[in-house]
Amino acid sequence: MEPSAQLGVSLQRLLEQLGQHEPSQFKSLLRPLSPQGELQHMPATGVKEADGKQLAEILSNRCPSHWVEMVTIQVFDKMNRTDLSERAKDELGGPTQVRGEDVTNPEEAKEVLKGEKPG
């Protein structure tokens, strides 16, 4: 399985664990952190109306995998879903290396990734 496809499947399983109103909270926390505004350039309804599977596909296809892994963990932490944050660390990976640097903050990753294409 391709790394982005595997990421999408793992992320989908995690997102399916969210409660009734939590997917909206996840999306609202995620949107401002997207690299180079990737999610801001999509129609708002595309992300807003996406279910867990669709959101996992959007993220794994449009954003760098190391960013998706890192920010997913951080968003779960902000939502006080430490159970999902810990699972994400196990399934997706922990702190990521971007161009040889340990990066644990989405803002750091955005700086390192400026000009880099998803994939």
Short mmCIF file of the C-alpha atoms (twelve columns), coordinates in Angstrom:
data_MODEL
# 
_entry.id   MODEL 
# 
loop_
_atom_site.group_PDB 
_atom_site.id 
_atom_site.type_symbol 
_atom_site.label_atom_id 
_atom_site.label_alt_id 
_atom_site.label_comp_id 
_atom_site.label_asym_id 
_atom_site.label_seq_id 
_atom_site.Cartn_x 
_atom_site.Cartn_y 
_atom_site.Cartn_z 
_atom_site.pdbx_PDB_model_num 
ATOM 1   C CA . MET A 1   0.000   0.000  0.000  1 
ATOM 2   C CA . GLU A 2   1.280   3.492  -0.853 1 
ATOM 3   C CA . PRO A 3   2.343   5.573  2.173  1 
ATOM 4   C CA . SER A 4   -0.345  8.212  1.499  1 
ATOM 5   C CA . ALA A 5   -3.005  5.503  1.133  1 
ATOM 6   C CA . GLN A 6   -1.911  3.887  4.401  1 
ATOM 7   C CA . LEU A 7   -1.929  7.291  6.100  1 
ATOM 8   C CA . GLY A 8   -5.471  7.877  4.822  1 
ATOM 9   C CA . VAL A 9   -6.692  4.537  6.187  1 
ATOM 10  C CA . SER A 10  -5.064  5.089  9.597  1 
ATOM 11  C CA . LEU A 11  -6.357  8.639  9.805  1 
ATOM 12  C CA . GLN A 12  -9.836  7.532  8.790  1 
ATOM 13  C CA . ARG A 13  -9.916  4.973  11.638 1 
ATOM 14  C CA . LEU A 14  -8.921  7.687  14.102 1 
ATOM 15  C CA . LEU A 15  -11.466 10.209 12.823 1 
ATOM 16  C CA . GLU A 16  -14.238 7.622  13.055 1 
ATOM 17  C CA . GLN A 17  -13.646 7.537  16.827 1 
ATOM 18  C CA . LEU A 18  -14.754 11.157 17.211 1 
ATOM 19  C CA . GLY A 19  -18.081 11.875 18.860 1 
ATOM 20  C CA . GLN A 20  -21.081 13.602 17.270 1 
ATOM 21  C CA . HIS A 21  -19.831 17.223 17.328 1 
ATOM 22  C CA . GLU A 22  -16.103 16.529 17.451 1 
ATOM 23  C CA . PRO A 23  -15.505 16.267 13.674 1 
ATOM 24  C CA . SER A 24  -16.524 19.925 13.301 1 
ATOM 25  C CA . GLN A 25  -14.190 20.902 16.117 1 
ATOM 26  C CA . PHE A 26  -11.365 18.888 14.543 1 
ATOM 27  C CA . LYS A 27  -11.860 20.654 11.188 1 
ATOM 28  C CA . SER A 28  -12.027 24.122 12.746 1 
ATOM 29  C CA . LEU A 29  -8.777  23.531 14.651 1 
ATOM 30  C CA . LEU A 30  -7.113  21.993 11.605 1 
ATOM 31  C CA . ARG A 31  -7.954  24.598 8.966  1 
ATOM 32  C CA . PRO A 32  -5.719  27.478 10.177 1 
ATOM 33  C CA . LEU A 33  -2.757  25.107 10.521 1 
ATOM 34  C CA . SER A 34  -2.777  23.841 6.931  1 
ATOM 35  C CA . PRO A 35  0.534   24.195 5.064  1 
ATOM 36  C CA . GLN A 36  0.614   27.116 2.661  1 
ATOM 37  C CA . GLY A 37  -3.135  27.465 3.092  1 
ATOM 38  C CA . GLU A 38  -3.874  24.187 1.288  1 
ATOM 39  C CA . LEU A 39  -7.255  23.784 2.958  1 
ATOM 40  C CA . GLN A 40  -8.097  27.476 2.621  1 
ATOM 41  C CA . HIS A 41  -7.829  27.120 -1.179 1 
ATOM 42  C CA . MET A 42  -10.451 24.356 -1.197 1 
ATOM 43  C CA . PRO A 43  -14.124 25.192 -1.256 1 
ATOM 44  C CA . ALA A 44  -15.197 25.574 2.370  1 
ATOM 45  C CA . THR A 45  -18.028 23.118 1.856  1 
ATOM 46  C CA . GLY A 46  -15.581 20.427 0.706  1 
ATOM 47  C CA . VAL A 47  -13.832 20.257 4.056  1 
ATOM 48  C CA . LYS A 48  -16.806 21.362 6.154  1 
ATOM 49  C CA . GLU A 49  -19.120 18.645 4.831  1 
ATOM 50  C CA . ALA A 50  -16.501 15.891 4.624  1 
ATOM 51  C CA . ASP A 51  -17.015 12.839 6.780  1 
ATOM 52  C CA . GLY A 52  -14.051 11.038 8.381  1 
ATOM 53  C CA . LYS A 53  -13.234 9.045  5.271  1 
ATOM 54  C CA . GLN A 54  -13.432 12.066 2.957  1 
ATOM 55  C CA . LEU A 55  -11.400 14.259 5.304  1 
ATOM 56  C CA . ALA A 56  -8.719  11.568 5.570  1 
ATOM 57  C CA . GLU A 57  -8.586  11.405 1.764  1 
ATOM 58  C CA . ILE A 58  -8.356  15.193 1.435  1 
ATOM 59  C CA . LEU A 59  -5.544  15.435 3.964  1 
ATOM 60  C CA . SER A 60  -3.542  12.466 2.699  1 
ATOM 61  C CA . ASN A 61  -3.847  13.603 -0.942 1 
ATOM 62  C CA . ARG A 62  -3.338  17.378 -0.553 1 
ATOM 63  C CA . CYS A 63  -0.931  17.783 2.360  1 
ATOM 64  C CA . PRO A 64  2.545   16.424 3.159  1 
ATOM 65  C CA . SER A 65  2.234   13.197 5.154  1 
ATOM 66  C CA . HIS A 66  4.629   14.313 7.891  1 
ATOM 67  C CA . TRP A 67  2.510   17.440 8.430  1 
ATOM 68  C CA . VAL A 68  -0.712  15.391 8.593  1 
ATOM 69  C CA . GLU A 69  0.804   13.077 11.199 1 
ATOM 70  C CA . MET A 70  2.080   15.924 13.361 1 
ATOM 71  C CA . VAL A 71  -0.971  18.177 13.202 1 
ATOM 72  C CA . THR A 72  -3.436  15.328 13.774 1 
ATOM 73  C CA . ILE A 73  -1.744  14.600 17.099 1 
ATOM 74  C CA . GLN A 74  -1.760  18.284 18.040 1 
ATOM 75  C CA . VAL A 75  -5.424  18.785 17.129 1 
ATOM 76  C CA . PHE A 76  -6.438  15.744 19.193 1 
ATOM 77  C CA . ASP A 77  -4.424  17.193 22.106 1 
ATOM 78  C CA . LYS A 78  -6.203  20.569 21.756 1 
ATOM 79  C CA . MET A 79  -9.529  18.718 21.784 1 
ATOM 80  C CA . ASN A 80  -8.497  16.975 25.024 1 
ATOM 81  C CA . ARG A 81  -8.732  13.625 23.241 1 
ATOM 82  C CA . THR A 82  -5.507  12.230 24.658 1 
ATOM 83  C CA . ASP A 83  -6.750  8.720  23.888 1 
ATOM 84  C CA . LEU A 84  -6.802  9.515  20.165 1 
ATOM 85  C CA . SER A 85  -3.605  11.538 20.398 1 
ATOM 86  C CA . GLU A 86  -1.793  8.516  21.841 1 
ATOM 87  C CA . ARG A 87  -3.274  6.217  19.197 1 
ATOM 88  C CA . ALA A 88  -2.250  8.679  16.497 1 
ATOM 89  C CA . LYS A 89  1.298   8.694  17.850 1 
ATOM 90  C CA . ASP A 90  1.341   4.900  17.624 1 
ATOM 91  C CA . GLU A 91  -0.384  4.584  14.244 1 
ATOM 92  C CA . LEU A 92  0.798   7.702  12.420 1 
ATOM 93  C CA . GLY A 93  4.106   8.468  14.093 1 
ATOM 94  C CA . GLY A 94  5.378   10.891 16.696 1 
ATOM 95  C CA . PRO A 95  7.512   14.008 16.227 1 
ATOM 96  C CA . THR A 96  8.516   14.212 12.617 1 
ATOM 97  C CA . GLN A 97  11.705  15.115 10.847 1 
ATOM 98  C CA . VAL A 98  11.328  17.678 8.097  1 
ATOM 99  C CA . ARG A 99  14.472  18.167 6.058  1 
ATOM 100 C CA . GLY A 100 16.552  16.740 8.906  1 
ATOM 101 C CA . GLU A 101 14.977  18.854 11.647 1 
ATOM 102 C CA . ASP A 102 12.756  17.540 14.436 1 
ATOM 103 C CA . VAL A 103 9.479   19.366 14.066 1 
ATOM 104 C CA . THR A 104 6.665   19.170 16.611 1 
ATOM 105 C CA . ASN A 105 4.881   22.412 15.802 1 
ATOM 106 C CA . PRO A 106 2.787   22.994 12.662 1 
ATOM 107 C CA . GLU A 107 4.114   26.552 12.380 1 
ATOM 108 C CA . GLU A 108 7.683   25.209 12.298 1 
ATOM 109 C CA . ALA A 109 6.686   22.713 9.619  1 
ATOM 110 C CA . LYS A 110 5.057   25.458 7.534  1 
ATOM 111 C CA . GLU A 111 8.308   27.432 7.642  1 
ATOM 112 C CA . VAL A 112 10.439  24.426 6.691  1 
ATOM 113 C CA . LEU A 113 8.034   23.396 3.927  1 
ATOM 114 C CA . LYS A 114 7.608   26.765 2.203  1 
ATOM 115 C CA . GLY A 115 7.736   26.088 -1.497 1 
ATOM 116 C CA . GLU A 116 7.622   22.300 -1.095 1 
ATOM 117 C CA . LYS A 117 4.858   20.447 -2.933 1 
ATOM 118 C CA . PRO A 118 2.648   17.833 -1.168 1 
ATOM 119 C CA . GLY A 119 3.600   14.238 -1.625 1 
# 
